Amino acid sequence: MKRNLIVALLISAAYAYSQEELTPVSFEKVALQNSFWSNRMKIQKQVLVPVAFERTQEAVNDLTLTGEYLKNGQGTLPTSSRFNTSDLYKVIEGAAYLLKMERDPALEKQIDEIAVIIAQAQEEDGYLYPTHTTGSSIHAEHWGGFGMGDKPYSWVVHSHELYNVGHLYEAAVAYYQATGKTNLLDIALKNAQHVNRVFFEGDPNYNEGNPVNQAPGHQEIELALVKLHRITGEPLYLDMAKKFIDIRGITYIPDGEGTMSPEYAQQHAPVRCQHEAVGHAVRAVYLYSAMSDVGTLTGDTTLAPALDRIWHNIVDTRMHITGGLGAIYGIEGFGPEYELPNQEAYNETCAAVGNVFFNHRMFLLEKDGKYMDVAEVAMLNNVLAGVNLEGNKFFYVNPLASAGMVDRSHWFGTACCPTNLARLIPQLSGMMYAHTDHDIYFGFYAGSSVDIPLASGNVHLEQTTAYPFEEKIQVKITPSTSGQTFSLKMRIPTWTGSRFVPGDLYYYTDTPPTNWEVYINGEKITNPHVEKGFVSLNRNWNTGDEIELRLPMPVRYNKAIKAVRADREKIAVTRGPLVYCAEGIDNEGDVNRYILTTAESPETTRIREGILQGISTIRNLPAHYIDSKGDLSLAAITLIPYYA
């Protein structure tokens, strides 16, 4: 009965949305076919997700002990971790996406068993947080019960109570989409209704019956509530997301420094009055993502000016060329404008994940390709750098330079980054296409096939490409009826122009090429018009029509504006959407002793074997080498993509 209700709500919700809303094609609707991403999905399935489940077993144990405590009123207490369950929920979410691509009874059984454990750890009224349920938080030795407070919702600024369940909501939605099962969704909805009572209505068992009415210190539940709304059609959850956004910086403003400063969790001002990116970078981009979602789904245009200001502040003053955010250690966050160090850069992997989320949502809100340009750069460079090609070692921070040997770690005490990778990479296919009633937008390019519903009928697309290493993108169109009229909007990335990525920070040193081309059925389109980053191909389409988009990928040299002191006298090398780097293993001596000289047409080759098979490298790039005496000699340097 409940499943039928959800389906009915979904149908009614679909009719409620505006005809002109830009709707993403869900991940499970897109079949990946090229090796770049399909190989990544295999690694996710075979290595990364199993590794992540193994290394989040502590959270399963804590939930098991909590269930036993609720049943018996005593027993071994769980650990006093504030957030380890959030990592488990993220892994479940990532696994659910993989299940939709390929059903796996053993993996499904594993998640079902964990769902039983989570349900047993949930209190009757919906509350779910092992440390407060069992009282293990009072055994923590410092900082208000190790940042949790002495009772539920008494230290919302740092407890992660709402952050954790937000990740549960996202996992529950993904698992329902993948399997149709409501076991996790039932837990999530029960908790969300509990949170609404406690925070916005008043519950006699919490906060003396008064509504808590405080936004969480670590954002996440806001965008997760939007997902609950999308899957159920229930207005309550969208309303809750909007309330959490509306009260931030109003009902509670911390008074302190560091992690208790008002800026740290973006609580220094009402969100509509904020004008720059400040504080903890992950919290910030999760907030901006939710603001974009709420603006899209409610039609609340009052959020857009703040989002626009903040986005420009990021891309114009606070983003590394890899799409990395949060350059500053200590607060894991944004520093002053133009403070973008290289060797000391923080650039947490989670912040890059959030940068992808934020920009994808801004694209859906504004229908502007510049946002997908930023998302692409962050995804291909900083996000993918967070995990090795084998899928079992990780970077938490992603500096742009090093003084010696740097290697990824097997895991971290705070495991948010590897578990975020477990859930983001399988979602990527859900960012490749979006549509209105009459238009189809290409977000990310990748070999894939998809069916897209338009007002005039379904359209089947077959995309073939070796992007991001090769320039050709070919699309075969099969409309439901010959002569079907609609627009195909192909993204023309910023990197084809005068700069690598949107914003004022970076620019090419050489003359930009202007020779990207688009063909329909072999005939070149003359003077194609680009609007908001897309070339629009509007016509009556017939079965078998083909598009070919050519995006030339010469090696490019990039400089930062002078305000970025750390980048003065430095060059970054890019090709297509990829940032390249030099590693010691490929080059003689210390790579920090090389001085690049420009070359008109450096040699690029695809590696034919080994772990780097298929990856494009830049070889014999002209340079000088400075020896220990300070003498210069002619040299050549080899570069590989930064993510690799």
C-alpha positions in Angstrom: 0.0 0.0 0.0 2.8 2.4 0.9 4.6 1.7 -2.4 1.5 2.4 -4.3 1.1 5.7 -2.4 4.6 6.8 -3.3 4.0 6.0 -7.0 0.8 8.0 -7.0 2.5 10.9 -5.3 5.3 10.8 -7.9 2.8 11.0 -10.7 1.0 14.0 -9.1 4.3 15.7 -8.4 5.3 15.4 -12.0 2.2 17.4 -13.1 2.9 20.0 -10.4 6.3 21.1 -11.8 6.5 23.9 -14.3 6.7 22.9 -18.0 9.9 25.0 -18.4 11.7 23.4 -15.4 14.9 21.8 -16.5 14.7 18.2 -15.4 17.8 16.0 -15.1 17.6 12.6 -16.6 18.0 10.2 -13.6 21.2 8.2 -13.4 19.4 4.8 -13.9 18.0 6.0 -17.2 21.5 6.5 -18.8 23.5 3.5 -20.0 27.3 4.2 -20.0 29.2 2.8 -23.0 32.7 4.4 -23.2 35.7 3.0 -21.3 36.5 6.2 -19.3 33.4 6.1 -17.2 32.3 2.5 -17.5 35.8 1.3 -16.2 35.3 3.7 -13.3 32.0 2.1 -12.5 33.6 -1.3 -12.6 36.2 -0.2 -10.1 33.4 1.3 -7.9 31.6 -2.0 -8.0 34.5 -4.4 -7.6 36.8 -2.4 -5.3 35.8 1.0 -3.9 32.3 0.2 -2.5 33.4 -3.2 -1.0 36.4 -1.4 0.6 34.2 1.4 1.9 31.7 -1.1 3.4 34.5 -2.9 5.1 36.0 0.3 6.5 32.7 1.6 7.8 32.0 -1.5 9.8 32.4 0.4 13.0 29.2 2.4 12.2 27.4 -0.9 11.6 28.6 -2.1 15.0 27.5 1.1 16.7 24.0 0.8 15.2 23.9 -2.8 16.3 24.8 -1.9 19.9 22.2 0.9 19.8 19.5 -1.5 18.8 20.5 -3.9 21.6 20.5 -1.1 24.1 17.0 0.0 23.0 15.8 -3.6 23.4 17.4 -4.4 26.7 18.1 -1.0 28.3 21.7 -1.9 28.8 24.8 -3.4 27.2 28.0 -2.4 25.6 27.9 1.3 24.5 28.8 2.4 21.0 31.7 4.6 20.2 31.3 8.3 20.8 31.7 9.2 17.1 29.5 12.1 16.0 29.4 11.2 12.3 30.6 7.6 11.5 27.0 6.6 10.5 27.0 9.3 7.8 29.9 7.5 6.1 28.0 4.2 6.1 24.9 5.9 4.7 27.0 7.4 1.9 28.4 4.0 1.0 24.9 2.6 0.9 23.8 5.4 -1.4 26.7 4.7 -3.8 26.0 1.0 -3.7 22.4 1.7 -4.6 23.4 3.5 -7.7 25.5 0.5 -8.8 22.5 -1.8 -8.1 20.4 0.1 -10.5 23.1 -0.3 -13.2 23.3 -4.0 -12.5 21.3 -5.9 -9.9 23.4 -7.9 -7.4 21.5 -10.2 -5.0 24.5 -10.4 -2.6 25.0 -6.6 -2.4 21.2 -6.1 -2.1 21.1 -8.6 0.8 23.9 -6.8 2.5 22.0 -3.5 2.4 18.8 -5.1 3.5 20.6 -6.6 6.5 22.0 -3.2 7.4 18.6 -1.6 7.0 17.2 -4.0 9.7 20.1 -2.9 12.0 19.3 0.8 11.3 15.6 0.3 12.0 16.4 -1.4 15.3 18.6 1.6 16.3 15.8 4.1 15.6 13.8 5.2 18.5 10.0 4.8 18.5 9.5 8.5 17.8 11.9 8.5 14.8 15.1 9.8 16.5 18.3 8.2 15.2 21.6 9.0 16.7 23.5 6.2 18.6 25.5 8.3 21.0 22.5 10.2 22.5 20.2 7.2 22.4 22.7 5.1 24.5 24.3 8.0 26.5 27.8 7.2 25.1 28.2 10.9 24.4 28.5 11.7 28.1 31.6 9.6 28.3 33.4 11.9 25.8 36.0 14.0 27.7 35.7 17.4 26.1 33.8 20.0 24.1 30.2 19.5 25.1 30.1 15.7 24.8 32.7 15.6 22.0 30.7 18.2 20.1 27.4 16.5 20.6 25.9 18.2 23.7 24.6 16.4 26.7 21.2 15.5 25.2 19.5 15.4 21.8 19.6 18.6 19.8 21.3 20.5 22.5 24.4 21.3 20.4 23.1 21.4 16.9 25.9 23.7 15.8 28.3 20.7 15.8 26.5 17.5 16.7 26.0 16.3 13.1 22.6 14.8 14.2 20.9 16.3 11.1 23.9 15.9 8.9 23.9 12.1 9.5 20.2 11.6 8.8 20.5 13.7 5.7 22.8 11.2 4.3 20.4 8.5 5.3 17.7 10.2 3.4 19.8 10.3 0.3 20.7 6.6 0.7 17.1 5.7 1.2 16.0 7.5 -2.0 18.7 5.9 -4.1 17.9 2.5 -2.8 14.2 2.9 -3.5 15.0 4.1 -7.0 17.3 1.1 -7.5 15.1 -1.7 -6.0 11.6 -0.3 -5.3 12.1 -1.3 -1.7 10.9 1.0 1.1 12.8 -0.5 4.0 15.3 2.4 4.2 12.8 5.0 3.0 10.4 4.1 5.8 13.2 4.9 8.3 14.0 8.1 6.6 10.4 9.4 6.4 9.8 8.5 10.0 12.9 10.5 11.0 12.1 13.4 8.7 8.6 13.7 10.3 10.2 13.6 13.7 12.7 16.4 12.8 9.8 18.5 11.6 7.9 18.1 14.9 11.0 18.9 17.0 12.4 21.8 15.0 9.3 23.5 13.6 6.2 22.4 15.6 7.4 21.6 19.1 7.7 18.1 20.7 7.2 17.8 24.5 10.1 15.3 24.7 12.7 17.7 23.3 13.8 21.3 24.1 11.1 21.6 26.7 8.4 21.3 24.1 9.6 24.5 22.2 10.5 24.2 18.5 14.3 24.1 18.2 14.1 26.3 15.1 17.8 26.3 14.4 19.7 25.4 11.2 22.3 22.7 11.6 26.0 23.5 11.8 26.8 21.1 9.1 24.5 21.5 6.1 23.3 18.3 4.3 19.7 17.7 5.5 18.5 20.6 3.4 19.4 19.1 0.0 18.4 15.6 1.3 14.9 16.8 2.1 14.6 18.0 -1.4 15.3 14.5 -2.6 12.6 13.1 -0.3 10.2 15.6 -1.8 11.1 14.6 -5.3 10.6 10.9 -4.7 7.4 11.2 -2.7 5.8 14.4 -4.0 5.1 15.4 -0.3 5.3 19.2 0.1 6.3 18.9 3.7 9.9 17.9 2.9 10.4 20.8 0.4 8.9 23.1 3.0 11.3 21.9 5.7 14.3 22.4 3.4 13.2 25.9 2.7 12.7 26.6 6.4 16.2 25.4 7.3 17.5 27.7 4.6 15.4 30.6 5.7 16.3 30.5 9.4 20.1 30.2 8.8 21.9 33.3 10.2 18.7 34.5 11.8 17.5 32.3 14.7 21.0 31.3 15.8 24.4 33.0 15.3 27.4 31.5 17.1 29.7 33.9 19.0 33.4 32.8 18.8 36.4 32.1 16.7 37.5 29.2 14.5 34.9 26.5 14.3 32.6 28.6 16.5 32.9 31.7 14.3 29.6 32.9 12.6 31.2 32.5 9.2 32.4 28.9 9.7 29.0 27.4 9.0 27.7 30.3 7.0 25.6 31.6 9.9 26.9 35.1 9.9 24.0 36.6 7.9 20.7 35.5 6.4 21.4 33.5 3.3 19.8 36.1 1.0 22.2 38.7 2.3 25.4 36.7 1.9 27.7 37.8 -0.9 30.9 35.7 -0.7 32.0 32.2 0.0 33.3 31.9 3.6 33.9 29.3 6.2 34.1 25.5 5.9 34.0 24.8 2.2 32.0 21.6 2.3 29.3 23.0 4.5 29.1 26.0 2.2 28.6 24.2 -1.1 26.1 21.9 0.5 24.1 25.0 1.5 24.4 26.6 -1.9 23.3 23.3 -3.5 20.2 23.2 -1.4 19.4 26.9 -2.1 19.6 26.2 -5.8 17.3 23.2 -5.4 14.7 25.1 -3.4 14.9 28.0 -5.8 14.2 25.7 -8.7 11.3 23.8 -7.1 9.5 26.6 -5.3 10.0 29.3 -7.8 11.5 31.5 -5.0 13.5 34.0 -7.0 14.8 35.8 -3.9 17.6 33.2 -3.5 19.1 33.7 -7.0 20.9 37.0 -6.4 22.8 35.6 -3.4 23.7 32.5 -5.3 24.9 34.5 -8.3 27.1 36.7 -6.0 28.5 33.7 -4.2 29.2 31.8 -7.4 31.1 34.7 -9.0 33.0 35.2 -5.7 34.1 31.6 -5.9 35.2 31.5 -9.6 36.6 35.0 -9.6 38.6 34.9 -6.3 38.6 31.6 -4.5 38.9 28.5 -6.8 42.0 26.6 -7.8 42.3 25.8 -11.5 41.5 22.2 -10.7 38.0 23.2 -9.4 39.3 22.8 -5.8 37.7 24.8 -3.1 38.7 25.6 0.5 42.4 26.3 0.2 43.0 26.9 3.9 44.0 24.3 6.5 42.5 24.5 10.0 39.0 25.5 9.0 39.1 23.3 5.8 37.7 26.3 4.1 37.8 29.5 2.2 40.5 32.0 3.0 40.8 35.7 1.9 40.2 36.5 -1.7 43.0 35.3 -4.0 44.7 33.3 -1.3 45.3 30.2 -3.4 48.5 28.5 -2.3 49.9 25.5 -4.3 51.9 23.3 -2.0 49.9 24.3 1.1 46.5 24.0 -0.7 43.9 22.1 1.2 41.2 21.5 -1.4 39.3 18.7 0.4 37.9 16.1 -1.9 34.5 16.5 -0.3 34.6 20.2 -1.3 35.1 19.3 -4.9 32.2 16.8 -4.7 30.1 19.7 -3.3 31.4 22.0 -6.1 30.0 19.5 -8.6 26.6 19.3 -6.8 26.4 23.1 -6.5 27.2 23.8 -10.1 24.9 21.0 -11.5 22.0 22.5 -9.5 22.8 26.0 -10.7 22.7 24.7 -14.2 19.2 23.3 -13.6 18.2 26.6 -12.1 19.6 28.9 -14.7 20.0 26.7 -17.8 23.5 28.1 -18.3 26.4 25.9 -19.5 29.0 27.8 -17.5 27.9 26.0 -14.4 28.5 22.6 -16.0 31.9 23.9 -17.2 32.9 24.4 -13.5 31.3 21.1 -12.5 33.3 19.3 -15.3 36.6 20.8 -14.2 36.0 19.9 -10.6 34.9 16.4 -11.4 37.6 15.5 -13.9 40.5 17.1 -11.9 39.9 17.4 -8.2 37.2 14.7 -7.5 38.9 12.0 -9.5 42.2 12.9 -8.0 40.7 11.8 -4.6 41.0 8.1 -5.4 43.7 6.1 -7.2 43.0 4.3 -10.4 42.8 1.0 -8.5 40.0 2.3 -6.3 41.4 1.5 -2.9 43.5 4.5 -1.8 42.5 8.1 -1.3 43.4 11.7 -1.0 41.6 13.9 1.6 43.5 17.0 0.6 44.6 17.8 -3.0 47.5 20.3 -3.2 48.8 21.6 -6.5 52.5 21.0 -5.7 54.6 18.9 -3.3 58.2 19.0 -2.0 58.6 15.2 -2.1 56.9 11.9 -2.2 53.1 12.1 -1.8 50.9 9.0 -1.8 47.2 8.3 -1.1 46.1 6.8 2.1 44.1 3.6 2.6 41.6 5.3 4.8 41.0 8.2 7.3 39.7 8.6 10.8 37.3 11.1 9.3 36.3 9.1 6.3 33.9 11.6 4.6 36.0 11.9 1.4 36.3 8.2 0.3 32.6 7.6 1.1 31.7 10.7 -0.8 33.6 9.3 -3.8 31.6 6.0 -3.3 28.4 7.9 -3.9 29.3 10.7 -6.4 31.0 8.8 -9.2 28.0 6.5 -9.8 25.7 9.6 -9.9 27.6 11.2 -12.8 25.4 9.6 -15.4 22.5 11.6 -13.8 24.2 14.8 -14.7 24.8 14.0 -18.4 21.4 15.0 -19.8 18.5 17.3 -18.8 15.4 18.4 -20.6 12.4 20.7 -20.7 9.2 19.8 -22.7 10.9 20.8 -25.9 14.7 21.0 -25.4 17.4 18.5 -24.6 20.6 19.7 -22.9 23.9 17.9 -23.0 25.6 18.4 -19.6 28.6 16.1 -19.5 29.9 14.3 -22.6 30.4 10.6 -22.5 29.6 7.5 -24.6 26.1 6.6 -23.5 22.6 5.9 -24.6 19.4 7.4 -23.2 15.6 7.8 -23.8 14.3 11.3 -23.1 10.6 12.1 -22.8 9.5 15.3 -24.5 6.1 16.8 -25.1 6.2 15.7 -28.7 7.3 12.1 -27.8 10.3 10.1 -26.6 13.7 10.7 -28.2 16.5 8.0 -28.1 20.1 9.3 -28.2 23.2 7.3 -28.8 26.4 9.2 -27.9 29.8 8.0 -29.0 33.0 9.7 -27.9 36.4 9.2 -26.3 36.0 12.5 -24.4 37.8 13.9 -22.4 40.9 12.7 -24.3 39.6 13.1 -27.9 37.7 15.9 -29.5 34.8 14.2 -31.4 31.4 13.8 -29.9 28.9 11.9 -32.2 25.2 11.6 -31.5 22.7 9.5 -33.3 19.1 10.5 -33.0 16.0 8.3 -33.0 12.8 10.2 -32.4 9.6 8.4 -31.7 8.2 9.8 -35.0 9.9 11.1 -38.1 9.8 14.9 -38.3 9.6 15.4 -34.6 10.5 19.0 -33.6 12.8 19.8 -30.7 16.1 21.4 -29.9 19.3 19.7 -29.0 21.5 22.0 -26.9 25.2 21.0 -27.1 27.5 22.5 -24.5 30.5 24.5 -25.8 32.9 24.4 -22.9 34.6 27.5 -21.6 38.0 25.8 -22.3 37.4 26.2 -26.0 37.7 30.0 -25.7 40.1 32.4 -24.0 40.2 30.6 -20.6 40.2 27.2 -19.1 37.4 27.6 -16.6 34.7 30.3 -16.0 35.7 33.2 -13.9 38.4 36.0 -13.8 41.2 34.0 -12.1 42.8 32.2 -15.0 43.5 32.9 -18.7 45.3 31.3 -21.6 48.6 32.9 -22.5 48.3 32.0 -26.2 45.8 33.0 -28.8 42.6 31.0 -28.3 41.4 28.7 -31.0 37.9 29.5 -32.4 37.6 26.4 -34.6 35.1 24.2 -32.8 32.7 22.8 -35.3 29.3 21.1 -35.4 27.9 19.0 -38.3 24.4 17.6 -38.9 24.4 14.6 -41.2 27.9 15.4 -42.4 27.0 19.1 -43.3 28.9 21.7 -41.3 26.7 24.3 -39.6 27.9 27.8 -40.6 27.9 30.6 -38.0 26.4 28.5 -35.2 24.9 30.6 -32.5 25.9 30.0 -28.9 23.7 31.2 -26.1 24.4 30.7 -22.4 27.1 28.2 -23.3 25.1 26.0 -25.6 24.8 25.8 -29.4 21.1 25.1 -30.1 20.2 22.7 -32.9 16.5 23.2 -33.6 14.8 21.3 -36.4 12.5 18.5 -37.4 14.5 15.4 -36.5 14.3 12.0 -38.4 15.4 8.6 -37.4 19.1 8.2 -38.2 20.0 11.9 -38.1 23.5 12.3 -36.7 25.4 15.2 -35.1 29.1 15.5 -34.8 30.6 18.1 -32.5 34.4 18.7 -32.7 36.1 20.4 -29.8 39.8 20.7 -30.6 42.1 20.0 -27.7 45.5 21.7 -28.2 47.9 21.9 -25.2 47.2 25.2 -23.5 49.3 27.4 -21.2 47.5 29.1 -18.3 48.4 32.0 -16.0 46.6 33.4 -13.0 45.9 37.1 -12.5 48.5 39.0 -10.5 46.3 39.2 -7.5 47.0 35.4 -6.9 50.5 35.9 -5.4 51.2 32.2 -5.2 50.9 31.8 -9.0 53.1 34.6 -10.1 55.8 33.4 -12.6 54.0 30.1 -12.8 52.3 28.3 -15.7 49.6 25.6 -15.6 49.3 23.2 -18.5 45.8 22.0 -19.7 44.4 20.1 -22.6 40.7 20.0 -23.2 39.0 19.8 -19.7 42.1 18.3 -18.0 44.8 19.9 -15.9 48.2 18.2 -16.3 51.0 17.7 -13.8 54.6 16.5 -13.7 55.5 13.5 -11.5 59.0 12.5 -10.4 58.6 9.0 -11.7 58.3 10.2 -15.3 61.0 12.8 -15.1 64.7 13.1 -14.2 65.6 15.0 -11.1 63.3 17.3 -9.1 60.3 18.4 -11.0 60.2 21.6 -9.1 63.5 22.6 -10.8 62.0 22.6 -14.3 61.2 25.9 -16.1 58.7 25.5 -18.9 59.1 27.1 -22.3 56.2 27.3 -24.7 55.9 24.9 -27.6 53.6 25.3 -30.6 52.5 21.7 -30.8 53.7 19.5 -28.0 53.6 15.8 -28.5 50.5 14.0 -27.0 50.2 10.3 -26.8 47.8 7.7 -25.4 49.4 5.2 -23.1 48.8 1.7 -24.5 49.2 -0.6 -21.5 49.3 -0.8 -17.7 47.3 1.0 -15.1 47.4 4.2 -17.1 46.2 2.6 -20.3 44.1 4.9 -22.5 45.2 8.1 -20.7 46.7 10.9 -22.8 50.1 12.2 -21.8 52.1 15.2 -22.9 55.7 14.2 -23.8 58.9 16.1 -24.5 57.5 19.5 -23.4 60.4 21.9 -23.9 61.9 23.2 -20.6 65.1 24.2 -18.8 66.4 22.4 -15.8 68.1 24.2 -12.9 70.7 22.0 -11.2 71.9 22.3 -7.6 74.4 24.9 -8.6 71.8 27.1 -10.3 73.0 26.3 -13.8 70.5 26.0 -16.6 70.4 23.2 -19.2 67.9 22.3 -21.9 65.5 19.6 -20.9 62.1 18.1 -21.7 59.3 17.2 -19.3 56.5 14.7 -19.3 53.0 15.5 -18.0 50.0 13.3 -17.1 46.5 14.3 -16.1 46.5 15.6 -12.5 43.8 13.2 -11.5 46.0 10.2 -12.5 
